[in-house]
Amino acid sequence: MRKFGRTTDQRKAFLKSLAANLVLKERIKTTEARAKEVRSLVERLINHGKKNDLAARRRIFAALPTFAAKKVYKEISPRFAERHGGYTRITKIGQRMSDSAKMAFIEILK
């Protein structure tokens, strides 16, 4: 797991925020390292949403804000009912001008 120069609590909040934004917008622009970390979190949550039981729903609500958790459970997970993994795509888009950080788009597939 990448540390991102943050404490554990800060890192968890940071990834929760990135995941919520990805779920709501379904496509965000971020650094490659951040995209790779948030990908594993979001894919795990989509898998929980596909299980369709109370424990899985509680895990989703614990990991995301309510508005994002509802979208995962009601809209995104049913979309991937027949698919086994690979729900997101990372597209590299070059470097940021200011600090030359490698940038990427991460999106939830349709």
N, C-alpha and C positions, 0 to 999 in steps of 0.2 A: 504494500500500500504506500502511495506517495504521501509525503507529509505536508507539502506546500508551505513550509515555514510557519506552521500554525500549531497551536496546542490541540489536544484531542477534541475538546468541546468545540473549539472554533472550526476545526476541520469537518466535524460532523454537521454543524450548522451550515457551513459553506456548501458541502455536497448535497445536503437536503434542499438548499435554495436552488442550486444548479438543476437538480432533478425535477423540482417543482416547475421551474421555468421551461425545461425541456418538455415536460408532460403538457403544459398549457399551450406552448407555442408550436410544439412538435418539431421545431428546428431552431437551433441556437448556434451562434458563432462564439467560439472560445479557443483556448490553447489546446494543443494536441494532448498534453498530459492530463488536463482537466477533463477533456472529452473521454479519454480512455478510462478514467476513474468513474465518471458518472455513468458510463455505458454499463458497467457491471452492476451498479446499483439499480438502474432502471430496468435492465433485463431481468434481474431477480424479482423485482416488484411485479412486472408483467406476468412472470411465471406464477407468482402467488395469486394474482388476479384470475388466472385461468383455472385454478383449483376450485374456486367458487364455494368455499366453506368459511365458517366464522373465524377460525384461527388465521386463515390467510388474509381475510379482510382486516382483521385487527393488526396484522403485521404491516399491511399497506398504510393504514391510518396512523400507525406509530412512526412510520418512516417519512411520511409526507404530510403537508398541511391538508386540511379537510377538502378544500376545493380541488386540489390536484389528485388526492386519493380517490375521490368519487369518479373523476375522469378516467383514471387507470382502470378502476373496477367496472365501470359501466360502458365505456366507449373503446378503450384501447385493447384491453385483454380479449374481448369477444372477437375483435378483428383478427387476432392471431390464433384462433381456436385450432386450426389445422396445422400450424407451424410449430416446429420444435427448435426454438432459439433463433438468434440472428434477427432480432426485432429492430435493431438500430444500425445506422450506417455512419461512418466517419469519413468525411471527404476533406483531404488536406488542401489548403488554399494559399500556401506560401507563408511569408513572414510578415509580422507587424512592423510598420515603418519605425516606430519610436524606439523599440528595444530589440528588434529582430527575433521576437518569440515566434515559434512555429504555431500557426493558426489553423483551425479546422472548423468545419460545420459538422455538427452531430444532429441527426434527424431520426425520428421514429418512422419506420416504413409504413406505407399505406396498406 
